[in-house]
Amino acid sequence: MKDTDRMTCIPPELLHSMEKLKGKTVVIKYGGKLAASSRLRKTAIDDIILLKHAGINPVVVHGGGPDINSFLAKQGIKSTFYKGLRITSLETLEAVQMVLVGKTNKEIVSLINLRGGRAIGLCGIDGNMIQCVRLGKDLSGNDIDLGYVGSIVSVDTEPLEIILAGNYIPVIAPIGIGTDGESYNINADTAAGKLASALKAEKLVLLTDVRGIKKTPKSHEIFSEIPADYAYRLIKDEIISEGMIPKVISSVDALNNGVPCVHITDGNAPHCILHEMFTGQRTGTMITP
């Protein structure tokens, strides 16, 4: 589909909303479970390409949990987690890096290119873009050792700015480089939040496999909109748990560092990015400063 054809298919009210973000950067975390579904993968990719055609600069950060779990299982290695973070031995790190950079990243890049976009894949090691140290403490300040899990200390946005200036969509695998020269596995939600802050993004969108932030652990109801301080308190009260913890922490961190709003949205809904960002048909939870 040509750019002009793609744009004329959009309702005028949606085009007007998109115009407000023209020239702005939007960081989108693309979950690994979405990458496993061909239907959801295509609609999310089409939304990302459409943003680019509308003059918005999408930056994609992806996970790859299901691919990593499958690969590790074939090697007889059990996947273990601590509060949503993968415990990463040296053996696990080698598998994570191989899968994220060599498989998942290139599949997403290939699909964007196939569906009419122009993408370039890279990871945090490229150009020393994401520098980190070994994660040493949890949310409560307790000492932890999760192996080769990185805590980001700096982000050099120059490689991304060069790619964006060339009218490409950067697709980033969350592997960072340590000051010790070692590679580190970084939670994709955390990486997306830090990149959004460094790029001074207008929005951070976290695509996940749940509808949003639940009002209670067993509730089917979600918050449509919630302030950052209250979202953070829900972690302390253990209403938010497991994989949602790094999502909310990265969201609050991005908001505290100048990102105007964050969307945690249901990637299972077709065209969830467009609905969440530009219409009143919100599919998830928007977190505000």
N, C-alpha and C positions, 0 to 999 in steps of 0.2 A: 504494500500500500504506500502511495506517495504521501509526502508530508502534508500537502494541501488537502488530499482526500481524508487523511486521518483527522485533521483539524476541523473540517466541515462536518464531520460526523458528531461533533460535540455540541450539546445544547448551549445556546448563547449565554445563559446564566452561569454555566460552568466555566465557559471561556472568560467571562468577566472576572470570576473569582481567581482564575489562574493568572490573569494579567497582573494582579497585585503582587504575585511572587516572581514576576519576570526578572531575570538577572540575579535572583537569590539562590542560595544553596540549601538543599534539603538532604539530610543524611537518612538513609533507609537501611535498617537492619533487616536482612532477609533470612528468615529462619531456615534451619536445615530440614525441618519437616515439610516446609513448603516445597523445597527443592526435590523432595521425594514424590510429589504429586504432579503429574504432567499437566493436568487441567489448571490447578492453582498456580503452578509455575508460569504458565503462559499468560494468564490474566494479570498477574503481578508484574511480569516483565513488560507487558503491553502498557500498563500504567506508567512504569518507569520511563519507557521510550516516549510516551506521550508528554510527560513532564519536560523531557529534553526538547522535543519539537515545539513546546510552548515557550521556550526560552528560559526555563528553570534548570538549575544545575543539580541533578540527582547524583549522589555519591552512595554507592551500595557497599555495605559491609555484610558479609554472610557468615552464618554458622555452618555446621555440618555434622551435628550430633548423630543422626541415624546412620550416615555413611561411616562415621568413625566407629560407632558401636558395632556395626556389621563387620567391618574390617578386623577390629580387635577380637571379636568372637571367633572369627575364622582362624585367628592366630592362637586361640585358647587363652586370651587375656580378658579378665573380667573388668567391666567399666564400673568405677566407683566414683561417688560424688560427695561433696561437702557443701551444704547450703547452696545447691545449684551450680557449684564449680567442679569441673572434672579434676580428680586427683591424677596427676600426670607424672609417671615415672619416666626415666630416660627412654625406655622401650616404648611406652605409650606416646611420648613426644614424637618419636620418629614416625609412628603411624599417623598421628594427628597432622603433622606437617605434610606428610606424603599425601594424605587424603584431601586436606583442605586446599593446599596449594596446587597439587597435581591433578586432582579429580574434580572436586566440587567447584572450585574457582573457574576452571576452564569450561565446565559444563554451562555455568551461568553466562560467562562471556560469549560462548558459542551461541547460546540461545538468543541473547540480546542481538548479536550480529545477524543471526538467521531471521529474526523478526523485524528487521529494518532499522535497528540502532547501530551504534558504533561504540564498542566497549574495549577497554584495556584492563587486563587482570594483573594484580600485584599483591604483595603482602607487606607487612610492616617492616620486614628486613630490607626491602628495596629502598635504596637511598637513605638508609638509617631512618626511615620515616617514623616508626614507632619504637621508641627506646623505653626499656623497662628494667625493673629489678625483680628479684624473686619475691612473690607475695609472702609477707611474714605475719600479718595479723588479720583477724576476722573483723566483722562489724562491731563487735563488742570490745575490740582491742586486745583480744586473747592471742597469744602466740600460736601460729599454726604452721604446718609444713605440708603443703600440697604437691611438693615436687616442683616440676618445671612449669609452674603457673606464674605468669607475669603480672606485675603491678606497673601501670604506665607512668613514667616520670616526665616524658616530653613527646611532643608530636611535631614533626617538621612537615608543614603543609605544602612546601614548594613542589614536590613531585605531583601532588594532586592538582595544584594550580596550573601546572604545565599541561596536564592531561585535559583539564576542563577548558583551558584556553584553546586547545586544539579541537574542541567540540566533541570530545569523547566522554563516555560514561566510565568512571573508574569503578572497578569491582575489587574489593579488598578482602583478603583472607587474614583473619586476626592472629597472625604469628608475629611476635615482636623480637627485637634484638636486644640483648642485655649489654650492660657496660662491660661484662666479662666475656663478651663475644659469643655467649650461648644463645640459642633460640629459646623462646618461651611461648607457651600456649596462653592466649588471652581470651577471656570470655568475650563472645562477639557483642553482647549488649554493652559491656564495659567499653570495648573498643569503639563502638558506634557513638557512645556518649562523649568520649574524649575527643574523637574526630569532629563531632558536631561543635563542641566548644572551641576547638582550635581553628576551625573553618569559619567561625561566627555564623553558623547555619541559622536559617530562619525557623526551621522545624527539624525535629528528630522524630522519625516514625519507626516504631519497633513492631514488626510483623511477628505474630506468635500464633500458637495453635489453640489458644483459649480466647474467650470473648473480650477479656479485659480484667480489671481489678475487681474481685468479688467483694460484696459488702460484708459477708461473713464466710468462713471457710467452707461451709456446706451450702451456701446460698447459690441460686442460679442468677440472682440479680447482680448487676455490675454497676459501678459508678460511671456515669456518663462524663462527669468532670469532677476533678478533685484537686485541691491545692497541695503543693509539694510537702509542706510540713505535716499535713494529715496523712499523706501517703507514707511518709517515713515512719510515722507513729504506728501505722498498721503493721510494719515489720517488727517493731519492738513488742507489739501486742500479739505477735505470731498469727495474725489474720492473713498476712502475706507470708508465703513460705516457698521453699524449694526453688524451682527455676524462675519464679516471679521476683525473687529477692534481688538478683543482679540487675534485672530490668528496671525495677523501681529505684535502686541505688544509682544506677547510671543516669536515669531520668532526672532525679533530684540534683545530681552533680552537674548535669548539663544546664539545668535551669539556674543553678547557683552561679554558673559561669557564663551567663548571658544569652542562652538559647531561649527565645520567647515562649515556646510551648512544646510539649512532647505528646505524641499519640502512641498509646499501646493498643494495637488494634488486631482484630480477628482476621488472620490471613486466610481462613477458610471461606470467607465471604468474597465472591467474585468482585473484582475491581475495588477492593477494600481501600486502597490508597486514595483513589479519587473521591470515594464516598466520605472517608474520614477527614480528608483535608479540605474539601471544597463544597460539601453539601451538608444539610442538616440531618442526613441519614447516617449518623455516627455509628460505627460498627464496634467501637471499643471505648477506651477511657482516655480522655485528654487530661494531662497533668499541667497545671499552671504554676507560675512562681508563687 
